[in-house]
Amino acid sequence: QVQLVESGGGLVQPGGSLRLSCAASGSIFSINVMGWYRQAPGKERELVAVISNGGTTNYAGSVKGRFTISRENAKNTVYLQMNSLKPEDTAVYYCKVQRVDGVHYWGKGTLVTVSS
């Protein structure tokens, strides 16, 4: 089992920044990919960014150039630095980690609201 604790969400004005964190504990020895997904009201959950053990990243087109994903393996933590936030970035952001055997775990989510 892997437990995930997310933090860093909140209310921010358009153009502002937030940094999300997700700390993993439990059977962390087998974690491969870590990532962030989001779900806006009335919409399906979508990929925001993922990062592999080796540091390879992949971003949704809508956030490329504004968001940066990183991970600190020693702390089993993944981060999402979000800059130039837009109202359309408003969503619940979920952390997801995937083990080498393909089993994945989701965090409970943290709400990000971009509004003036």
C-alpha contacts under 8 A as a table, 3 or more apart, distances in Angstrom:
res1	aa1	res2	aa2	distance
1	Q	26	G	5.81
1	Q	27	S	5.43
2	V	24	A	6.53
2	V	25	S	5.66
2	V	26	G	4.68
2	V	27	S	5.30
2	V	28	I	6.41
2	V	105	Y	6.66
3	Q	24	A	5.59
3	Q	25	S	5.18
3	Q	26	G	6.03
3	Q	105	Y	7.71
3	Q	107	G	7.53
4	L	22	C	6.32
4	L	23	A	5.63
4	L	24	A	4.66
4	L	25	S	6.60
4	L	95	C	7.43
4	L	105	Y	7.85
4	L	106	W	7.05
4	L	107	G	5.08
4	L	108	K	7.83
5	V	22	C	5.39
5	V	23	A	5.29
5	V	24	A	6.66
5	V	107	G	6.35
5	V	108	K	7.66
6	E	20	L	7.13
6	E	21	S	5.54
6	E	22	C	4.28
6	E	23	A	6.58
6	E	94	Y	7.82
6	E	95	C	6.96
6	E	107	G	6.67
6	E	108	K	7.47
6	E	109	G	6.64
6	E	110	T	6.48
7	S	20	L	5.73
7	S	21	S	5.26
7	S	22	C	6.48
7	S	110	T	6.54
8	G	18	L	6.92
8	G	19	R	5.74
8	G	20	L	4.44
8	G	21	S	6.18
8	G	110	T	7.39
9	G	18	L	7.12
9	G	19	R	7.55
9	G	20	L	6.30
9	G	110	T	5.36
9	G	111	L	5.29
9	G	112	V	4.95
9	G	113	T	7.95
10	G	18	L	7.98
10	G	110	T	7.96
10	G	111	L	6.15
10	G	112	V	5.03
10	G	113	T	6.09
11	L	112	V	6.15
11	L	113	T	4.72
11	L	114	V	5.93
11	L	115	S	7.13
12	V	16	G	6.00
12	V	17	S	7.15
12	V	18	L	7.57
12	V	112	V	7.81
12	V	113	T	6.29
12	V	114	V	5.02
12	V	115	S	6.29
12	V	116	S	7.63
13	Q	16	G	5.48
13	Q	85	L	7.64
13	Q	114	V	5.40
13	Q	115	S	5.01
13	Q	116	S	4.98
14	P	84	S	6.97
14	P	85	L	5.37
14	P	86	K	5.09
14	P	87	P	6.33
14	P	114	V	5.75
14	P	115	S	6.00
14	P	116	S	6.50
15	G	83	N	7.01
15	G	84	S	4.13
15	G	85	L	4.86
15	G	86	K	6.38
16	G	83	N	6.15
16	G	84	S	5.49
16	G	85	L	5.50
17	S	81	Q	7.48
17	S	82	M	5.38
17	S	83	N	4.41
17	S	84	S	6.25
17	S	85	L	6.20
18	L	81	Q	6.19
18	L	82	M	5.23
18	L	83	N	6.76
19	R	79	Y	6.87
19	R	80	L	5.58
19	R	81	Q	4.46
19	R	82	M	5.94
20	L	79	Y	5.49
20	L	80	L	4.99
20	L	81	Q	6.47
20	L	82	M	7.94
21	S	77	T	6.82
21	S	78	V	5.85
21	S	79	Y	4.55
21	S	80	L	6.56
22	C	77	T	5.43
22	C	78	V	5.28
22	C	79	Y	6.40
22	C	95	C	6.34
23	A	75	K	7.36
23	A	76	N	5.89
23	A	77	T	4.34
23	A	78	V	6.66
24	A	28	I	6.75
24	A	76	N	5.46
24	A	77	T	6.11
25	S	28	I	5.87
25	S	76	N	7.33
27	S	30	S	6.63
27	S	31	I	7.88
28	I	31	I	5.41
28	I	76	N	7.35
30	S	99	R	5.11
30	S	100	V	5.68
30	S	101	D	7.91
31	I	34	M	7.63
31	I	53	N	7.89
31	I	97	V	6.63
31	I	98	Q	5.69
31	I	99	R	4.15
31	I	100	V	6.10
32	N	52	S	5.94
32	N	53	N	5.29
32	N	97	V	7.33
32	N	98	Q	5.73
32	N	99	R	5.21
32	N	100	V	5.47
33	V	50	V	6.84
33	V	51	I	5.76
33	V	52	S	4.41
33	V	53	N	6.12
33	V	97	V	5.71
33	V	98	Q	5.17
33	V	99	R	7.04
34	M	50	V	5.72
34	M	51	I	5.50
34	M	52	S	6.41
34	M	78	V	6.67
34	M	95	C	7.46
34	M	96	K	5.84
34	M	97	V	4.37
34	M	98	Q	6.41
35	G	48	V	7.62
35	G	49	A	5.61
35	G	50	V	3.92
35	G	51	I	6.02
35	G	69	I	7.83
35	G	78	V	7.31
35	G	95	C	5.79
35	G	96	K	5.25
35	G	97	V	6.30
36	W	47	L	6.48
36	W	48	V	5.45
36	W	49	A	5.40
36	W	50	V	6.26
36	W	80	L	7.54
36	W	93	Y	6.65
36	W	94	Y	5.58
36	W	95	C	4.66
36	W	96	K	6.06
37	Y	45	R	6.56
37	Y	46	E	5.41
37	Y	47	L	4.39
37	Y	48	V	4.90
37	Y	49	A	6.97
37	Y	93	Y	5.69
37	Y	94	Y	5.10
37	Y	95	C	6.41
37	Y	96	K	7.35
38	R	45	R	5.42
38	R	46	E	5.46
38	R	47	L	6.56
38	R	48	V	6.57
38	R	91	A	5.87
38	R	92	V	5.44
38	R	93	Y	4.26
38	R	94	Y	5.78
39	Q	43	K	6.22
39	Q	44	E	5.87
39	Q	45	R	4.27
39	Q	46	E	6.34
39	Q	91	A	5.25
39	Q	92	V	5.33
39	Q	93	Y	6.60
40	A	43	K	5.35
40	A	44	E	7.25
40	A	45	R	7.36
40	A	90	T	6.44
40	A	91	A	4.19
40	A	92	V	6.37
41	P	91	A	6.97
47	L	50	V	7.79
47	L	59	Y	7.68
47	L	60	A	6.40
48	V	59	Y	5.82
48	V	60	A	5.18
48	V	63	V	7.09
49	A	57	T	7.06
49	A	58	N	5.48
49	A	59	Y	4.35
49	A	60	A	6.25
49	A	69	I	6.45
50	V	57	T	5.59
50	V	58	N	5.38
50	V	59	Y	6.74
50	V	69	I	7.01
51	I	54	G	7.90
51	I	55	G	5.71
51	I	56	T	5.42
51	I	57	T	4.41
51	I	58	N	6.63
51	I	69	I	6.89
51	I	70	S	6.99
51	I	71	R	7.55
52	S	55	G	5.10
52	S	56	T	5.22
52	S	57	T	6.61
53	N	56	T	7.48
55	G	70	S	7.78
55	G	71	R	7.93
57	T	69	I	7.40
59	Y	63	V	6.73
59	Y	64	K	5.84
60	A	63	V	5.68
60	A	64	K	6.27
61	G	64	K	5.26
63	V	66	R	5.40
63	V	67	F	5.58
64	K	67	F	6.13
65	G	68	T	7.68
66	R	82	M	6.21
66	R	83	N	5.18
66	R	84	S	6.10
66	R	85	L	7.73
67	F	80	L	6.72
67	F	81	Q	5.50
67	F	82	M	4.47
67	F	83	N	5.97
68	T	80	L	5.68
68	T	81	Q	5.06
68	T	82	M	6.63
69	I	78	V	7.26
69	I	79	Y	5.63
69	I	80	L	4.59
69	I	81	Q	6.37
70	S	78	V	5.79
70	S	79	Y	5.24
70	S	80	L	6.60
71	R	76	N	7.42
71	R	77	T	5.63
71	R	78	V	4.16
71	R	79	Y	5.92
72	E	75	K	5.50
72	E	76	N	5.92
72	E	77	T	5.30
72	E	78	V	6.32
73	N	76	N	4.64
73	N	77	T	6.41
74	A	77	T	7.89
82	M	85	L	6.58
85	L	89	D	6.46
85	L	114	V	6.74
86	K	89	D	5.37
86	K	90	T	7.56
86	K	114	V	6.13
87	P	90	T	5.63
87	P	113	T	7.39
87	P	114	V	4.71
87	P	115	S	5.88
88	E	114	V	7.57
89	D	112	V	7.60
89	D	113	T	7.53
89	D	114	V	6.70
90	T	111	L	7.77
90	T	112	V	5.41
90	T	113	T	4.63
90	T	114	V	5.42
91	A	111	L	6.02
91	A	112	V	5.54
91	A	113	T	6.64
92	V	109	G	5.82
92	V	110	T	5.39
92	V	111	L	4.29
92	V	112	V	6.01
93	Y	109	G	5.25
93	Y	110	T	5.25
93	Y	111	L	6.12
93	Y	112	V	6.96
94	Y	106	W	6.72
94	Y	107	G	5.67
94	Y	108	K	6.56
94	Y	109	G	4.34
94	Y	110	T	6.57
95	C	106	W	5.81
95	C	107	G	5.11
95	C	108	K	7.87
95	C	109	G	6.85
96	K	104	H	6.84
96	K	105	Y	5.61
96	K	106	W	4.57
96	K	107	G	6.33
97	V	104	H	5.52
97	V	105	Y	5.47
97	V	106	W	6.77
98	Q	101	D	8.00
98	Q	102	G	5.97
98	Q	103	V	5.71
98	Q	104	H	4.14
98	Q	105	Y	6.50
99	R	102	G	5.29
99	R	103	V	5.38
99	R	104	H	6.11
100	V	103	V	7.45
